[in-house]
Amino acid sequence: METKNVALFENHTIRRVWHNGEWWFSVVDVISVLTDSNKPSVYWTVMKSRVKDEEGIQLFTICKQLKLMASDSKNYETDCANTEGIFRIIQSIPSPKAEPFKRWLAKVGHERLNEIRDPALAMKRMKAIYYQKGYPKDWIEKRIRSIAIRQNLTEEWDKRGADDHKAYAILTNEIMSGTFGMTVPKYKDFKGVAKQNLRDHMNDIELILTMLAEATTTELHKTRDSLGFKKLQTDAHNGGQIAGRTRKDIEKQTGKPVPSRKNFLKLSEGNRLGQG
């Protein structure tokens, strides 16, 4: 899940999406934070019925079904509400966290407006989120750079004929297979992070090689002026092969494989990502 599409409230993750010029937040995520419910979707269903019976208000009318990424890394239509809608929903949830959450919500909206005026602030916020999660500072710098390189690549894909998630997935697997000898699903299985973002669990060398492969693929697109999915796939294959040869050279010199089973989930056990 991309960091820009989540926000943290007291270390709880709240999914969100920028839609029609404002943030829209996952209603069930907000309910989970305010109620500590293990079944926030059930709470939301019961709450809508209760408010309709008691106040004659249909809460679903202030929501929109927008696509958000779930724990399985797939996007699903999800009940979302903007800041005004969330304020209304909070009124029907008895919670000691209501007031601090309202202040947090107002702050998040203000920060987004500032980020639009100054994109550097968005990068600063992403760094802060990773730091709060316990990532090493030197790793964070590489991760932020990898996000920028990935963005450049997907912008080229959009312009050159691969503008949907299915095409992205195929091209990304082409790059990763050439670089590491594994598709994204196989690599995630190898690391034991099936429901998390793979790149958030890469060590320094893995991240650097991924950046090399994607930056090279972007350069190939531009140099060859590739248009259409087939040509983009060829470039992705070539970009992955170039990074893959670098990986093999590293493995030959160090005598050990680059792909590592270590991941962020093991940081608390003392296995820092940067150690390989």
C-alpha positions in Angstrom: 0.0 0.0 0.0 1.4 3.3 -1.0 2.3 5.5 2.0 0.5 8.6 0.6 -2.8 6.6 0.7 -2.7 5.9 4.4 -2.6 8.2 7.4 -1.7 7.3 11.0 -3.8 8.2 14.0 -2.2 7.0 17.3 -0.3 4.4 15.3 -3.5 3.1 13.7 -3.6 3.0 9.9 -6.5 4.8 8.1 -6.8 4.3 4.4 -7.7 7.3 2.3 -7.9 8.4 -1.3 -7.7 11.9 -2.9 -11.0 12.4 -4.8 -12.5 15.5 -6.3 -10.0 17.7 -4.6 -10.3 16.4 -1.0 -9.4 13.4 1.1 -12.0 10.6 1.5 -11.4 8.2 4.4 -12.4 4.6 4.9 -15.3 4.6 7.2 -14.6 1.1 8.7 -11.0 2.2 9.4 -12.3 5.2 11.3 -14.8 3.1 13.2 -12.0 0.6 14.1 -9.9 3.4 15.6 -12.7 5.0 17.6 -14.4 1.8 18.9 -11.5 -0.7 19.0 -14.0 -3.1 17.4 -12.7 -6.4 16.0 -15.5 -6.3 13.4 -15.8 -2.6 12.3 -17.8 -3.6 9.2 -20.5 -5.2 11.4 -20.5 -2.1 13.7 -21.0 0.1 10.6 -23.9 -2.0 9.3 -25.6 -1.9 12.7 -24.9 1.8 13.2 -26.5 2.7 9.9 -29.6 0.9 10.8 -29.7 2.4 14.3 -29.2 6.0 13.1 -31.9 5.5 10.5 -34.4 4.2 13.1 -33.6 6.8 15.8 -32.9 9.9 13.7 -34.3 9.1 10.3 -31.0 9.7 8.6 -29.5 7.5 5.9 -25.7 7.6 6.7 -24.9 5.8 3.4 -26.0 9.0 1.6 -22.9 10.8 2.8 -20.6 8.1 1.6 -19.1 7.1 -1.7 -17.9 3.7 -2.8 -14.2 4.3 -3.8 -11.5 1.8 -4.4 -9.0 1.3 -1.6 -6.3 -1.4 -1.2 -7.2 -4.2 1.3 -4.8 -6.4 3.2 -4.5 -8.8 0.2 -3.0 -5.9 -1.8 -6.1 -5.8 -4.1 -8.4 -2.7 -4.6 -12.0 -3.0 -3.5 -15.0 -0.7 -3.5 -15.1 0.7 0.0 -17.4 3.0 1.9 -15.6 6.3 2.2 -16.6 9.7 3.5 -14.9 13.2 3.3 -14.0 15.2 6.3 -17.5 16.6 6.7 -19.0 13.2 6.4 -16.6 11.7 8.9 -17.5 14.5 11.4 -21.2 13.5 11.0 -20.4 9.8 11.5 -18.4 10.5 14.6 -21.4 12.2 16.2 -23.1 8.8 16.4 -20.1 7.0 17.9 -19.6 7.3 21.7 -15.9 7.4 22.0 -13.3 9.3 24.2 -11.2 9.5 21.1 -13.8 11.6 19.2 -12.4 15.0 19.9 -8.7 14.3 19.4 -9.7 12.5 16.2 -11.6 15.6 14.9 -8.5 17.7 15.6 -6.4 15.1 13.7 -8.8 15.1 10.8 -8.7 18.9 10.4 -4.9 18.8 10.6 -4.7 16.1 7.8 -6.8 18.2 5.5 -4.6 21.3 6.1 -1.4 19.3 5.5 -2.7 18.1 2.2 -3.4 21.6 1.0 0.1 22.6 2.0 1.5 19.5 0.2 -0.2 20.6 -3.0 1.5 24.0 -2.8 4.9 22.4 -1.8 5.3 18.7 -2.9 8.5 18.5 -0.8 6.2 18.4 2.3 4.6 15.2 1.1 8.1 13.6 1.0 8.7 14.8 4.5 5.5 13.3 5.7 6.3 10.0 4.1 9.6 9.9 5.8 7.9 10.6 9.1 5.5 7.8 8.7 8.3 5.3 7.9 10.3 6.5 10.8 7.3 6.1 13.1 7.0 2.5 11.9 10.6 1.9 13.0 12.6 1.9 9.7 16.2 3.0 9.8 16.8 6.6 8.5 19.3 5.5 5.8 16.9 2.9 4.5 14.1 5.5 4.4 16.1 7.8 2.1 16.5 4.9 -0.4 12.8 4.0 -0.1 11.7 7.6 -0.8 14.0 7.7 -3.9 12.6 4.4 -5.1 9.1 5.8 -4.9 10.1 8.7 -7.2 11.8 6.3 -9.7 8.7 4.1 -9.7 6.5 7.2 -10.3 8.6 8.2 -13.3 8.3 4.7 -14.7 4.5 4.5 -14.4 4.1 8.0 -15.9 6.0 6.6 -19.0 3.7 3.6 -19.0 0.6 5.8 -18.9 1.9 7.9 -21.9 3.0 4.9 -23.9 0.0 2.6 -23.8 0.0 0.7 -20.5 -2.5 2.6 -18.3 -4.2 0.0 -16.1 -3.2 -2.1 -13.1 -3.2 -5.4 -15.0 -0.6 -4.1 -17.5 1.4 -2.6 -14.6 1.5 -6.0 -12.9 2.7 -7.8 -16.0 5.4 -5.2 -16.7 6.5 -5.2 -13.1 6.8 -8.9 -13.0 8.9 -8.8 -16.1 11.3 -6.4 -14.4 11.4 -8.3 -11.1 11.9 -11.7 -12.8 14.9 -10.4 -14.8 16.4 -8.7 -11.7 15.8 -11.3 -9.0 14.6 -14.4 -10.8 11.2 -14.2 -9.1 7.9 -12.6 -9.9 6.4 -10.2 -7.3 4.0 -12.9 -5.9 6.9 -15.4 -5.6 9.2 -12.8 -4.1 6.6 -11.9 -1.5 6.0 -15.5 -0.7 9.8 -16.0 -0.4 10.0 -13.1 2.2 6.8 -14.1 4.0 5.0 -10.8 3.3 2.1 -11.9 1.2 -0.2 -9.1 2.4 2.3 -6.2 2.6 4.1 -4.0 0.1 7.2 -6.0 -1.1 9.4 -2.9 -1.4 8.7 -2.0 2.2 10.5 -5.3 3.1 13.5 -5.0 0.9 17.0 -4.5 2.2 19.4 -1.8 0.8 20.8 -3.9 -2.0 17.4 -5.2 -3.0 16.0 -1.7 -3.2 19.0 -0.4 -5.1 18.8 -3.1 -7.7 15.0 -2.5 -8.1 15.7 1.2 -8.6 18.4 0.3 -11.2 16.0 -2.0 -13.1 13.2 0.5 -13.1 15.3 3.5 -13.9 16.9 1.6 -16.8 13.5 0.5 -18.1 12.4 4.1 -18.1 15.5 5.2 -20.0 14.9 2.4 -22.6 11.3 3.6 -23.1 12.5 7.1 -23.8 15.5 6.2 -25.9 13.6 3.7 -28.0 10.4 5.8 -28.0 8.5 2.6 -27.3 4.8 2.7 -27.8 2.3 -0.1 -27.1 2.3 -2.9 -24.5 4.5 -5.4 -26.4 7.4 -2.9 -26.9 7.1 -1.8 -23.2 7.3 -5.4 -22.2 10.5 -5.9 -24.2 12.0 -2.8 -22.5 10.9 -4.1 -19.1 12.5 -7.5 -19.9 15.8 -5.8 -21.0 15.8 -3.5 -17.9 15.4 -6.5 -15.6 18.1 -8.4 -17.4 20.6 -5.5 -16.9 19.9 -5.3 -13.2 20.0 -9.1 -13.0 23.5 -9.2 -14.4 24.5 -6.7 -11.7 22.9 -9.0 -9.1 24.8 -12.0 -10.3 28.1 -10.1 -10.2 27.4 -9.1 -6.6 26.6 -12.7 -5.7 29.7 -13.9 -7.4 31.9 -11.5 -5.5 30.2 -11.9 -2.1 29.5 -15.6 -2.4 25.9 -15.2 -1.1 22.5 -14.6 -2.8 21.1 -11.1 -2.9 17.5 -11.9 -2.3 17.0 -12.0 1.4 14.3 -13.5 3.5 14.6 -10.7 6.1 11.7 -8.2 6.2 10.4 -5.4 8.3 8.2 -7.8 10.3 11.5 -9.0 11.9 12.9 -5.6 12.8 11.7 -6.0 16.4 13.8 -9.1 16.6 16.9 -7.1 15.8 17.2 -8.0 12.1 17.7 -4.6 10.5 16.8 -4.4 6.8 20.1 -2.8 5.9 22.1 -5.9 7.0 21.1 -8.0 4.0 
